[in-house]
Amino acid sequence: MLLRFAIVVFLAYAAGAAPAAEPFRIPVGAKLTSGSVELGGWAASGVVYAPYVQARSRLIAAVSASGWRLSHEIALGKRTDKTLLSFTRGRDELTLMVTRLAVNRTAFSYGLSLARERGKVSR
């Protein structure tokens, strides 16, 4: 019985069903590069290999498809190639920053603040 449980846990983990799942599915054409929440940084960062407007649309669609609702959008700087987006799902909050790196390359970073963890540590 214990062996069966261990096998099921291993298969679930190997299939990507880790206990701390990502808050949204990363869109096709995107690659996660890092995450340093322990150092007070973003939960994860990555690159979308697409022009800024297309990458931003893909990221918004991916986050929205996971049940998050866009609540705020803030353009940063004089040009429109850097945006800070805020999403809510229940009492949880997700902040997503999208930045143009090059013509066909866009960076993104996100942070997550869960209602049950507020006052402790944000992910």
C-alpha positions in Angstrom: 0.0 0.0 0.0 2.8 2.4 0.9 4.6 1.5 -2.3 1.5 2.3 -4.4 1.2 5.7 -2.7 4.8 6.5 -3.4 4.4 5.5 -7.0 1.3 7.7 -7.4 3.1 10.7 -5.8 6.1 10.2 -8.0 4.0 10.0 -11.2 2.0 13.1 -10.2 5.2 15.0 -9.5 6.8 13.8 -12.8 3.7 14.8 -14.7 4.1 18.4 -13.4 1.4 18.3 -10.8 3.7 19.6 -8.1 2.0 20.8 -4.9 2.9 24.5 -5.5 1.4 24.9 -9.0 1.8 28.0 -11.0 -1.0 30.5 -10.8 -1.5 30.4 -14.6 -0.3 28.3 -17.5 2.6 30.0 -19.3 1.6 30.6 -22.9 3.0 28.8 -25.9 6.2 30.4 -27.1 7.2 31.6 -23.5 10.0 30.3 -21.4 10.4 30.7 -17.6 13.9 31.9 -16.8 14.0 32.6 -13.0 12.3 33.3 -9.7 13.7 34.7 -6.5 10.8 35.3 -4.1 13.1 34.4 -1.2 15.2 37.5 -2.0 12.1 39.7 -2.2 11.9 39.6 -6.0 9.3 38.4 -8.4 7.9 34.8 -8.0 9.0 34.1 -11.6 10.3 35.8 -14.7 10.5 34.7 -18.3 10.6 35.6 -22.0 8.0 35.4 -24.7 9.4 35.1 -28.2 6.9 37.4 -29.8 6.5 41.2 -30.4 5.4 43.2 -27.3 1.7 43.7 -28.2 1.2 40.0 -29.2 3.1 38.8 -26.1 1.1 41.1 -23.8 -2.1 39.8 -25.3 -1.0 36.2 -24.9 -0.1 36.7 -21.3 -3.4 38.5 -20.5 -5.3 35.6 -22.2 -3.3 33.0 -20.3 -3.9 34.6 -16.9 -7.6 35.3 -17.6 -8.1 31.7 -18.7 -7.0 30.6 -15.2 -9.8 32.5 -13.6 -8.0 35.8 -12.9 -9.7 39.1 -13.7 -7.8 42.2 -14.9 -8.4 45.0 -12.4 -5.7 47.6 -13.2 -3.4 48.4 -16.1 -0.6 50.9 -15.7 1.7 52.0 -18.5 5.2 52.7 -17.2 7.5 55.3 -18.7 6.9 57.6 -21.7 6.8 54.8 -24.3 4.2 52.1 -24.3 6.6 49.2 -24.1 6.4 48.5 -20.4 3.1 47.7 -18.6 2.2 46.7 -15.0 -1.0 44.6 -14.9 -2.9 43.7 -11.7 -5.3 40.7 -11.6 -7.7 39.5 -8.9 -9.2 36.1 -8.2 -11.4 36.1 -5.2 -9.2 37.9 -2.6 -5.9 36.8 -4.2 -3.9 39.3 -6.3 -1.4 38.7 -9.1 0.9 41.4 -10.5 2.3 41.0 -13.9 4.9 43.2 -15.5 5.4 43.0 -19.3 8.5 44.7 -20.9 9.7 44.9 -24.5 13.2 43.7 -24.8 13.6 43.6 -28.6 11.4 43.5 -31.7 10.5 39.8 -31.3 11.3 39.3 -27.6 9.3 40.4 -24.5 10.1 39.8 -20.9 7.5 39.2 -18.1 7.6 38.8 -14.4 4.9 38.1 -11.9 4.3 38.1 -8.2 1.4 36.6 -6.3 -0.2 37.7 -3.0 -2.5 35.1 -1.6 -5.2 36.2 0.9 -4.4 33.4 3.3 -0.7 34.4 3.3 -1.0 38.2 3.6 0.8 39.4 6.7 3.3 36.5 6.4 5.2 36.3 3.1 4.0 37.0 -0.4 4.9 34.5 -3.2 
